[in-house]
Amino acid sequence: MLISFNSSCKNKISKWRYLNEEEISLLDSIVEQIIPTDDFPGGKWANVSNFIDKQLITYYSKHQLAYREGLSAFEKTVNQIKGKKFEELPFAEQTTLLEKMEKGEFSGDYWKDHSSSEFFDLIRQHSLQGFYGSPIHGGNRGYISYHMLGLDYPKVIGQNRYNDLSWRKYNPKSLENGK
């Protein structure tokens, strides 16, 4: 039996879980501003956008609409002000725009349901969690924040802590007898 697959399928499988490629591109530029590359790689290299995207389908699911609408509103605002995508702007201009966003200076139809400062705070909090948290959650690639802070590689806590089986010697009847 021969099975044929249509190789011209237009629906590509995305590696992202909730956000799309354009939203991730914008988010990468924002998190790189929040945690910029210096002596150590910044937020983009550390996969902070991956962390946020991964969490948006689990623990951050209540923020899905805020991200979808907030990134769209920010993109439209930047395009209206600068005539370009945020990712295409020089680092200093990106910084200035994010400072305005943080101060809540964006207004208009795009921001009628949410303030820009609330959205900035949300992204900042999630970026820091993604950068400083465990890589198991999708960010902090290569434990980069641990290296930056000079911390040792963290030991895994979990089943390993129960390797000491001395608790099995515990006999509740011995306590009843005063032993």
N, C-alpha and C positions, 0 to 999 in steps of 0.2 A: 504494500500500500504506500503510495507516495502522497505526502502532505506538502502543500504549497503555501507559503506565507507571502503576503503582499509586502514587499520591501519598501514601498512608497507610502507607508502609513504616515499620515500627517500628525497624529497624536503621539508625540514623543513622551517617554516616561521621564519625569523629572526626578532629580535626586532630592528635591525639597519636599517637605511634608505638607506645609500649609501655604507658605509664601511662594510667589512665582519668581522667575529669573530676574525680572526688572525690579521687583521689590527687594530681592536679596542684594542686587547690585547697589541700590540706594542705601539699604541698611548697612552694607559693608563700608560704604563711605562715611556714614554717620558714626558707626562704632570705631572706625579708625580715627575719627576726630575725638571721640570720648576717651579712647585709650590709644594715643598715637605711638607710632614706632619711634623709638629713641635708641638707646643702647640695646634694647630688647625689642623683639617684634611686638606689634600692636594688636588691636582688637580684631582686625581682619585676618591676620595670619593665625591668631589663636582660635579661629573658628567661632567667634562670638555669635555671628549671624546664624550659624548652624545650631548653636545652643538655643537661641531664641526660637528659631523655626521648629526645632524638636519639642521645645516646651509648649509651644502654642497648640499642639495637638494633645497635650496632657495637662500639666499643672497650670499653664497659663491660658487654658482654653477660654476663660472668661475675657481675655484681652484680644481675642481674634479680631473682632470688629474694630477695636481701637487701632490695631496695627494696620488693618486693611484700609480704613478710612484715613488714619493719620499719615501713613506713607503717601497715599494718593494726594491728600491735601498739601503736604509738604512739597511734593513734586510739582504740583500745580502752582503753588506760591513761588517757588524758586524760578520756575519757568516764566511766570508773570513778571517777576522782578528783574531777573538776569537774562531771560531769553535762551537759557541753556539748561541742561540737566545738571543737577547738583554734582554728580560724579565728574563732570567735565570742567568744573571750576577749579581755580588754584586753591591750595590748602588754606591760605589766609582768607579768601572770600568765603570758603565753606565755614571757617571758624566764625566769621562775622554773622553769617546767616543763622548758625546754630545758637549764637549768643542772643540774637533777636528772638529766636524760637523759645529759648529758655526763659526770657523775660516776659514772654506772652505778647510780644509786639505784633504777631501775625493776626490779622482779623479778616473779615469778609465772609463770603459764602462758604469757603472751604472750611472755615473754623467755627461755624455757627453752632455745632453740637458739642464740640470739645475745645478746650483752650490749648494753644500750642505749648504752653509751659507744662501742662499736665502730661501731654504726650512726650515731651522731651524728658521729663522726670521718669516716665515709664521706661523709655529706651535706656536712659542712663542706669537705672536700677538693674534692669535685666542684663545690660552690658557688663556691669561690674560682677554680677552673679556668674555670668558666663566666663569671664576672664579669671576670676579667683576661685571658682568652684572646682569640683572634681571633673576631670576629662570624661568620666563615665557618662556625664550628662550632655556631652556634645561640644563643649567649649574647652578652654584652657589646654589647647593642643600641646602635647609634649610637656605638660606641667610647667609651661613657660612662666606663669606668675609665681610658682614656687621657686624657680631658679632666680627670677628677678628679686624676690624677697630674701634669697639665700637660705631657704628652708630645705631640709632633707626631703627625699622622696617619701611621701606619706605611706605609712603602713596601712594595709587594708584591715579594717575592723569588720568583723562579721563572724562567720563560722569559725575563723581561726582563733577567736578568743575563747572558744569552748573546747579547745584541745586538752585543757586540763580537766581531767575527769575525776579529780579528787572529791568533787561534790557527791559522787556516788557512795562515798563512805558515810554520808550523812544518814543517820537513823533516827526518825522522829520519836521512836519509843525510848531512845536513850535520854531524850530531853524530859520525857514524862517521868522517868525514874530519877531525875535530878543529876544525870551524868552528862 
